[in-house]
Amino acid sequence: MKKQTNKTQTGTNVEEVQKQNAAGQYGAEFASETNAAEVKRQNQQSESKKNQPANNKQSR
């Protein structure tokens, strides 16, 4: 079996992926829709909940 230099083992065209990455086709649409301040607020809220003692556990 002859190995193709511009494809991965699974058949992905390396040159095409590099071209798309350079053009910014992947990921940019997700980054532009993310509200960083909202994510930070949600992370802080989650952390504060983790640090609170569990009131719903009963000890015997």
C-alpha positions as CSV (number, residue, x, y, z in Angstrom):
1,M,0.0,0.0,0.0
2,K,1.5,3.3,-1.1
3,K,1.4,6.0,1.5
4,Q,0.0,9.4,0.3
5,T,2.0,12.2,1.8
6,N,-0.8,14.8,1.8
7,K,-3.4,12.6,3.6
8,T,-3.7,11.3,7.1
9,Q,-4.2,7.6,7.9
10,T,-8.0,8.2,7.9
11,G,-7.9,10.0,4.6
12,T,-8.0,13.6,5.7
13,N,-6.5,15.9,3.2
14,V,-3.8,17.7,5.2
15,E,-3.3,20.5,2.7
16,E,-7.0,21.3,2.6
17,V,-7.2,21.5,6.4
18,Q,-4.2,23.8,6.5
19,K,-5.8,26.0,3.9
20,Q,-9.1,26.2,5.7
21,N,-7.4,26.9,9.0
22,A,-5.4,29.7,7.4
23,A,-8.6,31.1,6.0
24,G,-10.2,30.9,9.5
25,Q,-13.2,28.8,8.3
26,Y,-13.4,26.7,11.4
27,G,-14.1,28.0,14.9
28,A,-14.5,31.6,14.1
29,E,-18.3,31.5,14.0
30,F,-18.3,29.9,17.5
31,A,-15.9,32.4,19.0
32,S,-17.8,35.4,17.7
33,E,-21.1,34.1,19.4
34,T,-19.5,33.5,22.8
35,N,-20.2,36.2,25.5
36,A,-17.0,36.0,27.6
37,A,-18.5,38.1,30.5
38,E,-21.5,35.7,30.7
39,V,-19.3,32.6,30.7
40,K,-17.2,34.1,33.5
41,R,-20.3,34.9,35.5
42,Q,-21.6,31.4,35.1
43,N,-18.2,29.9,36.1
44,Q,-18.1,32.1,39.2
45,Q,-21.7,31.0,40.1
46,S,-20.8,27.4,39.6
47,E,-17.6,27.7,41.8
48,S,-19.5,29.4,44.6
49,K,-22.1,26.6,44.6
50,K,-19.3,24.0,44.8
51,N,-17.8,25.7,47.8
52,Q,-21.0,25.9,49.8
53,P,-21.6,23.1,52.4
54,A,-24.1,20.6,51.3
55,N,-27.3,21.2,53.3
56,N,-29.2,18.4,51.9
57,K,-27.1,15.6,53.3
58,Q,-28.1,14.1,56.6
59,S,-25.5,12.6,59.0
60,R,-26.4,9.9,61.4
